[in-house]
Amino acid sequence: MYPTVAEVLALPVLRQGRPHVVAGAAGLDAPVRWAHVAEVADIAPLLRGGELVLTTGVALPDDGSALARYVADLAGVGVAGVVVELVRHWSEKLPPALVEAADRHGVPLITLSRETRFVSVTEAVNGLIVDAQVAELRAAERVHETFTALTVAGAEPGDILREVARLTEHP
């Protein structure tokens, strides 16, 4: 139901920022439960997991061990990935300690080389997620209505099994 990090990176709003995966590429299939802008280093306790963290890095430390701890904390709560805009704090590349920690913990770390409107990113990503949730609810409602109608009509087991096969597209 949730889009993956790779699917989110393919959205036009992120493509215009020129995303580049610098670490944790193996985790690009992680589901994104929410996109969250976070400009503080101690954000992990406020997250629930599955977030794609967007940051300019302005409040992140330059100290290698502190950056490694930042990634470890994010990995500990199960973030889907981290997107860093290379415009304000780091303009060319990310500190090696940040990249190495993301690789070690399997956290996708993505840079954007162009200024990107994070509000547009969160709207697009969170809209995609909400649309998927609504589609899932509608499908569940159709299933409920179908089986309620079968029950009220006193359907035979064979009729119910045929309907299950039709809905699941499995014999």
C-alpha positions as CSV (number, residue, x, y, z in Angstrom):
1,M,0.0,0.0,0.0
2,Y,2.8,2.4,0.8
3,P,5.1,3.7,-1.9
4,T,8.7,2.6,-1.7
5,V,11.7,5.0,-1.4
6,A,12.5,4.4,-5.1
7,E,8.9,5.2,-6.1
8,V,9.0,8.4,-4.1
9,L,12.4,9.4,-5.7
10,A,10.7,9.0,-9.1
11,L,8.1,11.7,-8.4
12,P,8.6,14.8,-10.5
13,V,8.8,17.1,-7.4
14,L,11.9,15.1,-6.2
15,R,13.3,14.5,-9.7
16,Q,13.7,18.3,-10.2
17,G,16.0,18.3,-7.2
18,R,18.3,15.8,-8.9
19,P,18.3,13.1,-6.4
20,H,21.4,10.9,-6.0
21,V,21.5,7.8,-3.8
22,V,24.8,8.0,-1.9
23,A,24.3,5.2,0.6
24,G,21.9,2.4,1.5
25,A,20.8,1.6,-2.0
26,A,19.7,-1.8,-0.8
27,G,17.0,-0.2,1.2
28,L,15.3,1.6,-1.7
29,D,12.4,-0.9,-1.6
30,A,11.5,0.2,2.0
31,P,7.9,1.5,2.3
32,V,7.5,5.2,3.0
33,R,4.7,5.7,5.6
34,W,5.1,9.4,5.7
35,A,7.4,12.2,4.5
36,H,8.7,14.4,7.4
37,V,10.8,17.6,7.3
38,A,13.2,17.6,10.3
39,E,15.9,20.2,10.9
40,V,17.0,18.9,14.3
41,A,19.5,16.2,15.0
42,D,17.5,14.6,17.8
43,I,14.4,13.9,15.8
44,A,14.5,10.1,16.2
45,P,12.4,9.9,19.4
46,L,9.6,11.8,17.7
47,L,9.3,9.4,14.8
48,R,7.4,6.1,14.6
49,G,9.2,4.4,11.7
50,G,8.6,4.4,7.9
51,E,9.3,8.1,7.6
52,L,11.3,9.6,4.8
53,V,13.2,12.3,6.6
54,L,13.8,15.5,4.6
55,T,16.5,17.9,5.8
56,T,18.7,20.7,4.6
57,G,21.2,19.6,7.2
58,V,21.5,23.1,8.8
59,A,21.1,21.7,12.3
60,L,23.1,18.5,11.9
61,P,26.5,18.4,13.5
62,D,29.8,18.3,11.6
63,D,31.3,15.9,14.1
64,G,31.7,12.4,12.6
65,S,30.6,10.5,15.7
66,A,27.6,12.7,16.2
67,L,26.5,12.1,12.6
68,A,27.0,8.4,13.0
69,R,24.8,8.5,16.1
70,Y,22.2,10.6,14.2
71,V,21.9,7.8,11.5
72,A,22.0,5.0,14.1
73,D,19.1,6.7,16.0
74,L,17.1,7.0,12.8
75,A,17.8,3.4,11.9
76,G,16.8,2.4,15.4
77,V,13.3,3.8,14.9
78,G,13.1,2.4,11.4
79,V,13.1,5.4,9.1
80,A,12.6,4.6,5.4
81,G,15.4,7.0,4.3
82,V,17.0,10.4,4.6
83,V,17.0,13.1,1.9
84,V,19.6,15.9,2.3
85,E,19.4,19.0,0.2
86,L,23.0,20.1,-0.7
87,V,22.4,23.8,-0.7
88,R,22.7,25.3,2.7
89,H,24.9,23.3,5.1
90,W,26.9,21.0,2.8
91,S,27.1,22.2,-0.8
92,E,29.2,19.6,-2.5
93,K,29.0,16.3,-0.8
94,L,28.0,14.8,2.6
95,P,30.5,14.1,5.3
96,P,32.0,10.6,5.0
97,A,30.9,9.6,8.5
98,L,27.2,10.3,7.5
99,V,27.5,8.2,4.3
100,E,29.4,5.4,6.0
101,A,26.8,5.2,8.9
102,A,23.9,5.1,6.4
103,D,25.6,2.3,4.5
104,R,26.3,0.4,7.7
105,H,22.7,0.7,8.9
106,G,21.1,0.1,5.5
107,V,19.4,3.5,5.5
108,P,18.9,5.0,2.1
109,L,20.7,8.4,2.0
110,I,19.8,10.6,-0.9
111,T,21.2,14.0,-1.8
112,L,19.4,16.7,-3.7
113,S,21.7,19.1,-5.6
114,R,19.1,21.7,-6.2
115,E,17.0,23.7,-3.8
116,T,13.7,21.8,-3.4
117,R,10.4,23.0,-1.9
118,F,10.0,20.4,0.9
119,V,6.4,21.4,1.3
120,S,5.8,20.3,-2.3
121,V,7.5,17.0,-1.6
122,T,5.5,16.3,1.6
123,E,2.3,17.2,-0.2
124,A,3.1,14.8,-3.1
125,V,4.3,11.9,-1.0
126,N,1.7,12.2,1.7
127,G,-1.0,12.6,-1.0
128,L,0.2,9.5,-2.7
129,I,0.0,7.6,0.6
130,V,-3.5,8.9,1.5
131,D,-4.7,8.0,-2.0
132,A,-3.4,4.5,-1.6
133,Q,-5.1,4.2,1.8
134,V,-8.4,5.4,0.4
135,A,-8.2,2.9,-2.4
136,E,-7.6,0.1,0.1
137,L,-10.6,1.3,2.2
138,R,-12.8,1.3,-0.9
139,A,-11.6,-2.2,-1.8
140,A,-12.4,-3.4,1.7
141,E,-15.8,-1.8,1.5
142,R,-16.5,-3.6,-1.8
143,V,-15.6,-7.0,-0.2
144,H,-17.8,-6.3,2.8
145,E,-20.7,-5.4,0.6
146,T,-20.3,-8.4,-1.6
147,F,-20.2,-10.9,1.2
148,T,-23.0,-9.2,3.1
149,A,-25.1,-9.5,0.0
150,L,-24.2,-13.2,-0.4
151,T,-25.0,-13.9,3.3
152,V,-28.4,-12.1,3.0
153,A,-29.2,-14.0,-0.2
154,G,-28.3,-17.3,1.6
155,A,-25.6,-18.2,-0.9
156,E,-24.3,-21.7,-1.1
157,P,-20.6,-22.5,-0.2
158,G,-19.8,-22.9,-3.9
159,D,-21.2,-19.5,-4.7
160,I,-19.1,-18.0,-1.9
161,L,-15.9,-19.8,-3.1
162,R,-16.5,-18.6,-6.7
163,E,-16.8,-15.0,-5.4
164,V,-13.6,-15.4,-3.4
165,A,-11.8,-16.7,-6.5
166,R,-13.1,-13.8,-8.6
167,L,-12.1,-11.2,-6.0
168,T,-8.7,-12.6,-5.4
169,E,-8.1,-13.6,-9.0
170,H,-7.0,-17.0,-7.7
171,P,-8.9,-20.2,-8.4
